Amino acid sequence: MDNQLYKEDMISSLLHRKVKSNSPYFDEITSPDGSVHPHWEKILDTFNTLGKEEMDERQLQLKRQLKENGVTYNIYGDPDGMNRPWMLDAVPMIFGEEDWNVIESGLKQRTILLNHILKDIYGKRTLIRSGHIPFELIYNHKGFLRQVDKLKIPGEQQLIQYSADLARGPNGKMWVLHDRTDAPSGAGYTFENRVAMTRVFPEMIRENQIRKINTYYETLKRTITNLAWQNKEEPRVVFLSPGSENEAYFEHAYLSSLMGFTLVSGADLTVSDGYVWLKTIKGLKKVDVIVRRVDDVFCDPLEFKMNSQLGVVGLMEAVRQQKVMLINPLGSRILENPGLMAFLPKLCRHILGEELILPSVATWWCGQAAAKQYVFDNLEKLIIRKIYSDDTSSAMYGSSLDEQQIATLKNEINMRPYLYVGQERVNFSTTPSYIDGQLASRNAVFRSYVVADTTNNSYQVMPGGLTRSSADEGTFIVSNQAGGISKDTWVPGMDKDTKSDLVPNKIPQTENVLPSSTAEKLFWLGRYVERSIFLVRLARVIIKKYYETEDNLNVEKDVVLCSLLKSFSNITLLLPGFEDKETLVNPEKELISVITDVTKAGSLNHSLQAFLRNAYAVRDRLGLDSWRILDHISEESNKLKESTRINDISYILDGLIIRLMAYHGLRVDTMTRDVSWNLQCIGSDLESSYMTCTFLKNILSKELDSETEKSLLECVLINNESLITYRYMYRSTIEFTNTLTLLLLNELNPRSVVYQITQLEKRVNRMPKTSGVQLSLIQKKLLEATTLVRLSEPNLLKKGKKKSGSRKDLILLMEKLEQLLGDASGLFISQYFNHTETTFGFVSTKIPEI
């Protein structure tokens, strides 16, 4: 199609399809008479002007932008679901000014109302005593936590963060589908969506005067720090996440970094003397505020779910003593009870003296006889839900049930009617999406965000939010788990507060600390990146030698290749491997397996995945460029999984070594020389020195004839990236003594064992000490290792036994070094990762205006 013709036809084609389809859904861009809403006109005109080719390019830019920024989410139960790319539509959701004023007013009113209800439920309970809220609706809900009765955070605002899922029905009215009050998610993705759209469509945002959303995050940060009423000068705030396997872990890392809070898991915290403490390298640091993304019943296994490994034992007692503040407070999940929606209109009139601005989706609580009968009479039109989310059941569509299922459902409702509600099925409105090169209509749900502003005892609504649209036409499934696509949400108009100091310098900054689990992951990140580099290099040397072998059918006759293959098996501990004679006769299948098979612990690809897992777990500590490289490494690792030919594997390994060294170089050149950097370096130095010792022990364990040994030594030097150095230094034929001197004793060679252990000593000395002037056990082990290396004499290590040719002295030396390095590693882990810490100094975070 001609691009100009496409430009002219984009909107008319969309509108024609809408008219032709006679859609039952409310249309966001057109009025009933078919005219385009004013707030959509300029946006659609811009799309027309851009044309198909440019729109395709912009959509690709969005995808690339999010991918390079590492924006991901996880799919539960999907083996390939970790780090799934976040999808963003090029076409935003847009609300007109008049429309938005109603939504904003309604959200503020609803938050104030729910805040009153929350205070009453855990306070005087006058609403229950007066019958405005049935007691069965509250006391039978799993979100009602008796342990938090009469507990409150200082001030009138108990509900600090609130989100609502809204959809527009066929009549054009906005309806609230769900209230999110426990641990509302999505605000981090919303911010990243706006960042991406601002970079890809800057002219559209500027010309349409789209309101900024950064004020929401600034207010959130200020409110959180203000809640540290016991330590206002230097409050310590932590962001409690369920961990890296959670669906929204990216968001947890992103938001904590954006606002300058420390990201932690439950294992990083402990309770002592009624206070919550953060485990750090030097000891324990008191925590003042916890922003939780862990559901309330998982927060304290001592008082709630006993099998929870996500929370902190004794946290509830610290809350009782008001020695720590939780946001949102425990017990706030009770407000997510869909049964409450049936009573909100009357409650609004009773509490606020106002009509409810934003109605809830029509809801009938079966605990009332008339409502239950209505549900039974209209089952085919309704969605049946329990009043609390349940692992064993979800929403049931009455129209999809057969007679037997309907009878079973009615029987369950009759037995415990107070546990069920019936809700009207809302046909979500449709909004344009850019799909397969054209505008197409998709059903959409909008998630809004509200935050308490404690400076003036009010609530602030984000002028935007997270819109999610269905992947397929005519469906209402918009969740990430089901393949929904996100959209940025635009509100045209002037910002109500244009001040640029909403995160003023007045907000106190406290030292940022390194949680113990993060410290350990940084250590292993360093180890696994070095292990991956070593194995990639060794695999490349082996494949090159394999191709050079004159007769691949008689590999066992090539001493050099056999030595390399056996070393690979011993280093990866994938035995018997190439120690088996039959495998050595035809090594290709085993070679492919030890390189590509991610399920084999010790394989090259398994090490790569371990490296990526640790990197993902500390993503808030790594820069954007690092994430771009890690994304490429992940792609190469996935390619390895599918590879079945040596040629393809060789090509992938060439790319991998470049990516791995790029990550290594970024760490050297860009990371601040703090403990995060030091821990990675300690892990790298430990792994590099250990792997070199293991390699030398296996590859040089036997004396060979001069020509064979020369060929083998050349492979060893190539693998340790030291061949050019050798030629420059010695300018002679490659021989054993000089090679071992270079790889073992040369303190100027960064690949030598003595250099790596010396660096390791220096880095360990920078770590906080737990004793006085005496050397620690770790330092003693490393000193012994360094001394042992320096006292070694390569010319004596060269000699092998007369009959077997075995270099016993070399083997014993390498085994002793392996033992010392292994002991040092174990002692380091035991000393620093049980309760760890470090400081980064004072960090000022400014939320960008977008």
BELURRA-V369106 format. One line per field, one symbol per residue. phi: phi as a letter, one per 20 degrees, with the letter a starting at -180 (. if undefined). A space follows every 10 residues. Layout:
phi = ???
This chain:
phi = .fffffgfeg ffffffffff flfeefdfec egenfffgfe gffffffgff nffffgffff ffffgfffem fbbddfmdgd eflfgfdcff efecdfffgf gfffffffff ffffffffff fdcflffffe nfcffffefe efeedffdgm ebegneeeee cbccecbeeg eneeceebdd cebgdoffff ffgfgfffee cffffffelf ffdfffffff fffffffffe bffcfddcde dfpfefgdfg fffffffgdm eeecdgfedb dblndecefc feqddfddcd eeddggfefb ffcdffefde dcfngffffg elebddcffg nffgfegfff gfdfgfffff edmceffdfe ggcceffdgf fffffffcgf ddddcffcfc febcfdegfe eeffffffff fffffcffec cdcfeeegfd cfceclnbfc ecfccdddcc cfdffclccd dffqqdecdf fdfnddecff fdnfdecfdd cfpfffcefd dfdfffffdd feddgfffgf ffgfffffff ffffffffff ffffffffff cfecffeeff fffffffgff femedflefe fffffcefff ffffedffee fofgffffff gffffffcff ddefffffff fffffffffg geeccggffg ffffffffff fffgffffed fffdfgffff ffffffffff fffffffeed fcfcfgffff fffffffffe lcfffffffd lbffbfgfff ffeddffeef eeffffffff gffffffged ceffffffff ffffffffff efcgfefffd fgfemfefff fffffffgff ffffffffff fddebcabdd neddddffeb
